[in-house]
Amino acid sequence: MLVTIPACFKAYDIRGKVPDELNPGLAKDIGRAFAMVFQPRKVAVGHDIRLSSPELTDALVQGLLESGVDVLHLGLCGTEEIYHAAFSLEDRGVDGGIVVTASHNPADYNGLKFVTRGARPVTGESGLQQMAESIVNSQLPPAAVQPGKLCLATDKRAYVQHLLTYVKREELAPLTIVVNNGNGSAAPVVDLLEQELPFTFVKAFHEPDGRFPNGVPNPLLPGKREETARLVRQHGADFGVAWDGDFDRCFFWDEQGSFIEGYYVVGLLALELLSKIPGQKILHDPRLIWNTVELVSDAGGIPVMTQTGHAFIKERMRLEDAIYGGEMSAHHYFKSFGYCDSGMIPWLLVASLLSRKKVSLSSLVTDCRQAYPVSGEINSVVNDPDAIIAKIEKHFRDGEKDYTDGLSVSFPEFRFNVRKSNTEPLLRLNVESRGNPELLQKKTDELLDLIRD
């Protein structure tokens, strides 16, 4: 029998408007359902800075405890702190993790992300659907005879010490770095790192504040970039970095205050990691590829294209034994971080690179920008995305096709990828060329005409 699952259950997580789509009652049931489906012994739990997060977290914890599951409560944290607990504390019995966050969604939204033993992601197919059906069909088991135990674990030192393993502190220069927390969850970690590193931090919107007085932190939006750029220029900083609300993504500005597309950061981080562990596999998404493939291949690495999305990339990284995976959307995944994405490790690697080479960030990406100019991701709301993709494929029938994720079409001097969003009713377009900005603009306009006609 078909059942209508709650609207907040998505392909990779739970996310919805509070309290209409997500509320404490449902959060408690989600905790019970997670316990029933995955039968963990101990779950690491934490939350972001949203005003609704503490209450939802309390209800979630109650559901887990009533199910006989022990809870390690991290309190205010970023998503990657839950990942770190899940893969680093297995020897202490932690075999699951849940973070209450809605990342960059509006302030009246919230959600939950889940991992199991070893920080393996939970998706619709691997358990979320079953959890939803058990809630809707009132199939949750009764409370356990022996409730779980609650342990507070708000000390971030073990996580911070792990982050510090990605740099050699004696090699670091006294850089000036603009850090824009966007009133999100990154600030407490930045403050702890500040005590260990020789950097001067220029802090923007540093106070965690779930009301988001300066707007929801989402540096992918062009309107959210100017404050970081202004501060970089004003303070003569070496670079700028900003995060989204749960800081699993980070974004960069060079010393001139110019925003750096995540695509070029993927190549930069790949080279840095290959310099330490040569000859390894590097995963990348199919939206923009030429710069990454060229850099990785020239450095003796092996580029591997994979489907977009954290669950696909984490699974493929394990399969390929890849040391790093990068998405142009600013998700960066590291084998040494449980194959999970981190918003802290990338900027530490960039700072280490600049210190060691004694060069500017702009000098490291200028050649890449010129060699492979890009359109930036352009989103369009359409009524029938499949029909639009079919029309585009017919229009560019002479190109070399790839269907790893959506439709990619390559010609000698330009290529593009168009795909349906996994989480929103959008078509996403990315175009790149070989050093030809005029051709890039022409083909971008041509594709947008097909999409929006």
Secondary structure, DSSP 8 states (H G I E B T S, - for coil): ------TTB-SSSEEEETTTT--HHHHHHHHHHHHHHH--SEEEEEE-S-TTHHHHHHHHHHHHHHTT-EEEEEEE--HHHHHHHHHH-GGGTEEEEEEE--TTS-TTEEEEEEEEGGGEE--IIIIIHHHHHHHHTT------SS---EEE----HHHHHHHHTTS-GGG----EEEEE-TTSS-HHHHHHHHTTSS-EEEEES-S--TT-TT----TTSGGGSHHHHHHHHHHT-SEEEEE-TT-S-EEEE-TTS-EE-HHHHHHHHHHHHHHHSTT-EEEE-SSS-HHHHHHHHHTT-EEEE--SSHHHHHHHHHHHT-SEEE-TTS-EEEGGGTTEE-SSHHHHHHHHHHHHHT--HHHHHHHHHHHS-B---EEE--S-HHHHHHHHHHHTTTSEEE-SSSEEEE-SSEEEEEEE-SSSS-EEEEEEESS-HHHHHHHHHHHHHHHH-
